[in-house]
Amino acid sequence: MSSNDVSGGIVVGIDLGTTNSSIGVTMNGQPVLIPIEGQPLLPSVVGLAPDGSLLVGRAARNQGVLYPERTIRSVKRRMGEDVRLPLGERQHTPVEVSAIILRQLKLAAETYLGQPVARAVITVPAYFSDAQRTATREAGEVAGFVVERVLHEPTAAALCYAGEGPGAATERKVLVYDLGGGTFDVSILRQQGEVTEVLASHGDTHLGGDDFDQVLARWLQQRFEAQHGVSLREDRRALARLSRLAEETKIQLSRDSYVRAIAEDLGEQDGRPLHLDVEVDRHGYEELIRPLVERTKDSVQLALREAGLLARQLDEVILVGGATRTPLVGELLQGLLGRAPRLDVDPDQAVALGATLHAARLAGLPVQQILVDVTPFSFGTAYFGVLDGRPSTHCYKQIVPRNSPLPIRQTEVFFTMQDGQRRVQVEVYQGEHPDTRQNIPLGHFLVEGLDPEAPE
């Protein structure tokens, strides 16, 4: 059984997800996900057991109902933030927590393959900021990986579909709608033969299935409180149980029209246990989450506009991410785009499988797909100019416009403010606003040794 093991070593593909994570390797020319405790997905949850031992994955998720204060979930939403997350008596940065999850994936891969695994391609949402991408790379390095590339999730997913069927040699324009546990992305790609080119990306890094869970959990809480007249607002354990129940109910409603949501001993009154037993129908649930799903339409339309395409010019629509299993998502997209989405690849696995294919190419295997990605944000520098009719040092000049193909090399000419000036500080920003104060500072550097006699 051959894998992508060449002189440079195995390169694995990793989907570091908000809700679940997975790791894959190419074997016999096919990408496969490595099983972890018999399953292809590892819950992205870290916990601390009562005896002080560290828990990762299913064990951490299961104990989170009893010990929510000892459990960290959805850490992906905190990537790039300068925060410390409590885990019992300990405090961890988002990078450290993500590294714990990645280390567990690395261990599973090494056990499965019987050899060390050091090189990886890790996916991120297309709309992640530079700080979030950097934090993801750092987490991989802390976990012991050499991170060969940080790859966009929608782009990775599209690689699963590239080159399929008799029409693979003809040009296809593909929309990838990626609604995961905590983030949302939409990307427009052009695929032809061996080349996959990203035309535009847009999204929301704080929108996903977790938000669906929260809306349904609040509804369940309100039903319980209305029925029993007992508030659960200060009961962290009860709220954690409702969150888990909401997630399970959401998943079941993707298949069934009605679900009976039951939670025994959720609260008590005068020493008497109080239970929740309520029927949830799919239509009612979808009406609860409809405002969240509707929010994705703006990103879809903006990505189409920036790609210079109309909906009718799309050849395919691909769904990625577990939250897209909700029937409302497919119905909304079909109404918006006039085309039914493809469902032939598991939306929970498509990103990891695509990352695995790209990893195989980096390892030197004969994987034919060539990837041309884009930057989802503009990058530029501050300069002295006119802002809102007044002279200002906070003017922003875009050097690399958003959706520029990568790699890219751009040149701009600037002039010093004073005669004889020998140095200048260059400030680099990410964003689209003409005022640098509304953009994200990435760093600065000093250029010295300017020639005061240089001709203009």
C-alpha positions in Angstrom: 0.0 0.0 0.0 1.8 3.1 -1.2 1.3 6.5 0.3 2.7 9.9 -0.4 6.0 8.9 1.0 8.8 10.3 -1.1 12.3 11.6 -0.2 10.8 14.6 1.4 8.5 12.5 3.6 4.7 12.1 3.9 2.6 15.3 3.5 -0.8 15.0 5.1 -3.9 17.2 4.5 -5.7 18.6 7.6 -9.1 20.2 8.0 -8.9 22.0 11.3 -12.6 22.6 11.8 -14.7 24.5 14.3 -16.8 21.4 15.2 -14.8 18.5 13.8 -11.3 18.0 12.4 -9.8 15.4 10.2 -6.5 14.3 8.6 -5.9 12.5 5.3 -3.2 10.9 3.2 -3.1 9.7 -0.4 -2.8 5.9 -0.9 -2.8 4.1 -4.2 -3.6 7.4 -5.9 -6.7 8.0 -3.8 -7.1 10.4 -0.8 -8.3 8.7 2.3 -9.2 10.0 5.8 -7.3 8.4 8.6 -9.6 6.9 11.2 -9.5 8.2 14.8 -11.1 5.9 17.3 -12.8 4.2 14.3 -14.2 7.5 12.9 -13.0 9.8 10.1 -13.8 13.0 12.2 -12.3 14.1 15.5 -14.5 16.5 17.5 -12.6 19.8 17.9 -13.0 19.8 21.7 -10.4 19.9 24.4 -11.2 19.1 28.0 -9.7 18.5 31.4 -10.8 15.4 33.3 -11.5 15.6 37.1 -8.2 13.8 37.7 -6.3 16.5 35.7 -5.7 14.5 32.6 -6.1 16.1 29.2 -9.0 15.0 27.0 -9.3 15.5 23.3 -12.1 14.7 20.9 -15.1 12.5 21.8 -14.0 12.1 25.4 -13.7 15.9 25.8 -17.1 16.5 24.1 -18.9 13.9 26.3 -17.6 15.3 29.5 -18.4 18.8 28.5 -22.0 18.2 29.5 -21.0 17.6 33.1 -18.1 19.9 33.3 -18.6 22.8 30.8 -16.0 24.9 32.8 -13.4 22.2 32.0 -14.1 22.1 28.3 -13.2 24.3 25.3 -15.2 24.1 22.1 -15.2 26.1 18.9 -11.7 27.5 19.5 -11.4 28.2 15.7 -13.5 31.2 16.2 -10.9 32.7 18.6 -7.9 32.2 16.4 -5.9 35.3 15.9 -7.3 36.9 19.1 -5.0 37.9 22.0 -7.0 36.0 24.7 -6.5 33.2 27.2 -9.2 30.5 27.5 -9.9 28.9 30.9 -9.6 25.1 31.2 -10.2 24.3 34.8 -7.4 26.1 36.7 -5.3 26.5 33.6 -5.3 29.1 30.9 -4.5 28.5 27.2 -4.2 30.6 24.1 -6.3 29.6 21.0 -3.0 28.6 19.3 -2.2 26.2 22.2 -5.7 24.7 22.2 -5.6 24.2 18.4 -2.1 22.6 18.7 -3.5 20.1 21.2 -6.1 19.0 18.5 -3.5 19.0 15.8 -1.2 16.9 17.9 -3.9 14.3 18.4 -4.4 14.2 14.6 -0.6 13.8 14.1 -0.6 10.9 16.6 -3.4 9.1 14.8 -1.7 9.5 11.5 1.6 8.2 12.8 -0.1 5.2 14.4 -2.1 4.4 11.3 0.9 4.8 8.9 3.5 3.3 11.2 6.0 6.1 10.5 6.7 9.7 11.5 4.5 12.4 10.0 5.9 15.9 10.0 4.7 17.8 6.9 1.2 19.1 6.5 -1.2 21.2 4.5 -3.8 22.9 6.8 -7.0 24.5 5.6 -8.5 27.7 6.8 -11.7 29.7 5.8 -11.1 31.7 2.7 -12.1 34.8 4.6 -9.6 34.3 7.5 -7.5 37.4 8.3 -3.7 37.4 8.2 -3.7 37.1 12.0 -6.0 34.1 11.9 -3.9 32.4 9.2 -0.7 33.1 11.1 -2.2 31.7 14.3 -3.2 28.5 12.4 0.3 28.1 11.1 1.7 28.6 14.5 -0.6 26.0 16.0 0.6 23.5 13.4 4.2 24.3 14.2 3.6 23.9 18.0 2.0 20.5 17.2 5.2 19.4 15.5 4.3 19.9 11.9 6.2 21.7 9.1 3.2 23.6 7.6 3.9 23.5 3.9 0.8 25.5 3.0 -2.3 27.1 4.5 -5.0 26.4 2.0 -8.5 27.9 1.6 -11.3 25.5 2.6 -13.6 26.1 -0.4 -10.6 25.7 -2.8 -9.6 22.5 -1.1 -13.2 21.1 -1.4 -13.4 22.0 -5.1 -10.3 19.9 -5.8 -12.4 16.8 -4.9 -14.6 17.5 -7.9 -11.9 18.6 -10.3 -11.1 16.4 -13.3 -14.2 14.2 -13.0 -16.4 13.0 -15.8 -16.2 13.3 -19.6 -16.4 17.1 -19.4 -13.4 17.5 -17.2 -11.3 19.0 -20.0 -13.9 21.8 -20.7 -14.0 24.9 -18.6 -16.3 24.8 -15.6 -17.3 27.7 -13.3 -18.0 26.4 -9.8 -19.5 28.1 -6.7 -18.4 26.5 -3.5 -20.7 27.2 -0.6 -18.9 26.3 2.7 -21.0 26.6 5.8 -19.2 24.8 8.7 -19.6 24.7 12.4 -18.3 28.2 13.0 -17.4 29.9 9.7 -19.0 30.6 6.3 -17.2 31.1 3.0 -18.3 31.2 -0.6 -15.8 31.0 -3.5 -16.1 31.2 -7.2 -13.6 29.0 -9.1 -12.8 28.3 -12.8 -11.7 24.7 -13.5 -10.3 23.4 -16.7 -8.3 20.2 -17.1 -5.6 20.3 -14.5 -6.0 23.9 -13.4 -8.3 25.2 -10.6 -8.3 29.0 -10.4 -10.0 31.0 -7.7 -11.8 34.0 -9.1 -13.4 35.5 -5.9 -14.1 34.7 -2.3 -16.3 36.2 0.4 -17.6 35.1 3.8 -18.2 35.5 7.5 -15.9 34.0 10.1 -18.6 34.1 12.8 -21.5 32.3 11.1 -22.1 28.6 11.1 -23.8 25.6 12.6 -22.8 26.6 16.1 -25.1 29.6 15.7 -27.9 27.2 14.6 -27.4 25.3 17.8 -27.5 28.4 19.9 -30.8 29.6 18.4 -32.4 26.2 18.9 -31.0 25.9 22.5 -32.5 29.2 23.4 -35.8 28.1 22.1 -35.6 24.9 24.1 -34.7 26.9 27.2 -37.6 29.2 26.7 -40.0 26.2 26.3 -38.7 24.7 29.6 -38.9 27.9 31.5 -42.4 28.7 30.2 -43.6 25.2 31.2 -42.1 25.1 34.7 -41.6 28.7 35.6 -37.9 28.0 36.6 -35.0 29.9 35.1 -31.9 28.1 33.8 -29.9 31.2 33.1 -27.4 30.6 35.9 -27.2 26.8 35.6 -24.1 26.2 33.4 -24.6 22.5 33.4 -28.2 22.7 32.3 -27.3 25.1 29.5 -24.5 22.8 28.3 -27.0 19.9 28.2 -29.4 22.1 26.2 -26.6 23.0 23.7 -25.7 19.3 23.2 -29.4 18.5 22.8 -29.9 21.3 20.3 -27.0 20.0 18.2 -28.3 16.4 18.2 -31.8 17.7 17.3 -30.5 19.8 14.5 -28.6 16.8 13.0 -31.7 14.6 13.2 -33.9 17.3 11.6 -31.7 17.1 8.5 -33.2 13.6 8.0 -36.5 13.7 9.7 -39.5 16.1 9.7 -40.1 15.8 13.5 -37.9 15.2 16.5 -38.7 14.6 20.1 -36.2 16.6 22.2 -35.9 15.1 25.7 -33.8 16.1 28.7 -34.5 14.5 32.0 -33.6 16.1 35.4 -32.8 19.4 33.6 -33.8 21.4 36.7 -35.6 21.1 40.0 -38.3 22.8 42.0 -39.0 22.1 45.7 -36.8 19.0 45.4 -38.8 17.7 42.5 -36.9 17.0 39.2 -38.1 18.9 36.1 -37.9 17.5 32.6 -38.0 18.8 29.1 -40.0 16.8 26.6 -40.9 18.8 23.4 -41.6 18.0 19.8 -39.6 20.0 17.3 -40.6 20.1 13.6 -38.3 20.9 10.8 -40.3 23.8 9.5 -40.4 25.5 12.9 -36.6 24.9 13.3 -35.9 26.3 9.9 -37.9 29.4 10.6 -35.8 30.0 13.7 -32.5 29.8 11.7 -33.8 31.4 8.5 -32.3 34.9 9.3 -28.9 33.3 9.7 -29.1 31.4 6.4 -30.4 34.5 4.7 -27.2 36.3 5.8 -25.2 34.1 3.5 -27.0 35.4 0.4 -25.1 38.8 0.4 -21.7 37.0 0.3 -22.9 34.7 -2.5 -24.0 37.7 -4.6 -20.9 39.8 -3.8 -18.6 36.9 -4.8 -20.5 36.5 -8.1 -20.2 40.2 -8.8 -16.5 40.3 -8.1 -15.9 37.3 -10.3 -17.8 39.1 -13.1 -20.4 36.3 -13.4 -24.2 35.9 -13.4 -25.8 33.0 -11.5 -26.9 31.4 -14.8 -23.2 31.2 -15.9 -22.4 28.8 -13.1 -21.9 25.2 -14.2 -22.0 23.7 -10.7 -22.8 24.5 -7.0 -21.0 22.5 -4.4 -22.0 22.3 -0.7 -19.3 22.0 1.9 -19.6 21.8 5.7 -21.9 19.9 8.0 -24.4 22.8 8.4 -25.2 22.5 4.7 -27.1 19.3 5.5 -30.0 21.5 6.7 -32.5 21.2 3.8 -33.2 25.0 4.0 -29.7 25.7 2.8 -30.0 23.8 -0.5 -33.5 25.2 -1.1 -32.3 28.8 -0.6 -29.3 28.3 -3.0 -31.5 26.6 -5.6 -33.9 29.5 -5.5 -31.1 32.1 -5.6 -28.9 30.5 -8.3 -31.5 28.4 -10.2 -29.3 25.3 -9.9 -29.5 22.3 -7.5 -26.3 21.8 -5.5 -24.1 18.7 -5.9 -24.3 16.3 -2.9 -22.1 13.4 -4.1 -19.2 14.1 -1.7 -19.7 14.0 2.1 -19.7 17.8 3.0 -17.9 17.0 6.3 -15.0 15.3 4.4 -14.6 17.3 1.2 -12.2 19.9 2.6 -9.8 17.3 4.2 -9.9 15.2 1.0 -9.0 18.2 -1.2 -6.2 19.2 1.2 -4.9 15.7 1.0 -4.8 15.8 -2.8 -2.9 19.1 -2.7 -0.6 17.6 0.0 0.2 14.7 -2.3 1.2 17.1 -5.1 3.6 18.8 -2.7 5.0 15.4 -1.8 5.8 14.8 -5.5 3.1 12.3 -6.3 1.6 12.4 -9.8 -1.5 14.4 -8.9 -2.4 16.4 -11.9 -4.4 19.3 -10.3 -2.8 22.7 -10.4 -4.1 25.3 -7.9 -4.2 29.1 -8.5 -5.5 30.7 -5.4 -6.3 34.4 -4.6 -5.9 36.7 -1.7 -9.3 37.4 0.0 -8.3 40.9 1.2 -6.5 43.9 -0.1 -3.1 44.8 1.3 -1.4 48.2 1.1 0.3 50.9 3.0 -0.3 54.2 4.7 0.7 57.5 2.9 0.3 61.2 3.3 -2.5 62.5 1.1 -6.0 64.0 1.2 -8.7 62.2 3.2 -12.2 63.6 3.4 -11.0 66.9 2.0 -8.1 67.3 4.5 -4.4 66.5 4.5 -3.9 63.3 6.5 -1.2 60.7 7.3 -3.9 58.0 7.5 -4.5 57.6 3.7 -4.5 54.0 2.5 -3.1 52.9 -0.8 -4.0 49.4 -2.0 -0.9 47.6 -3.4 -2.4 44.1 -3.8 -6.2 44.3 -4.5 -8.4 41.6 -3.1 -9.0 38.5 -5.2 -5.5 38.9 -6.9 -4.1 35.6 -8.1 -1.3 34.2 -6.0 1.7 34.4 -6.0 1.7 38.0 -6.9 4.3 40.8 -7.3 3.2 44.4 -7.4 5.2 47.7 -7.6 4.1 51.2 -6.5 6.2 54.4 -6.5 6.0 56.8 -3.5 7.9 60.0 -2.8 9.4 61.3 0.4 7.8 64.2 2.2 11.0 66.2 2.8 14.0 67.1 0.6 17.0 65.1 1.7 15.0 62.6 3.6 17.2 59.5 4.3 14.7 57.0 5.8 11.0 56.3 5.8 8.8 54.0 7.9 6.4 51.8 5.9 3.2 50.7 7.6 1.4 47.7 6.1 -2.4 47.2 6.4 -5.0 44.7 5.4 -8.4 46.0 4.4 -10.6 47.9 1.9 -11.2 51.3 3.6 -9.5 54.4 2.4 -8.7 55.3 6.1 -5.9 53.2 7.6 -7.6 53.5 11.0 -10.5 51.4 9.7 -8.2 48.6 8.4 -6.1 46.0 10.2 -2.4 46.8 10.8 -0.1 43.9 9.9 3.3 45.4 10.7 5.8 48.0 9.8 9.4 48.3 8.6 12.0 51.0 8.3 13.7 51.7 4.9 17.0 53.4 5.4 19.8 54.7 3.2 17.7 56.6 0.8 19.8 58.6 -1.7 18.8 62.3 -1.2 20.3 63.1 -4.7 18.4 60.4 -6.5 16.6 61.8 -9.6 12.8 61.7 -9.8 
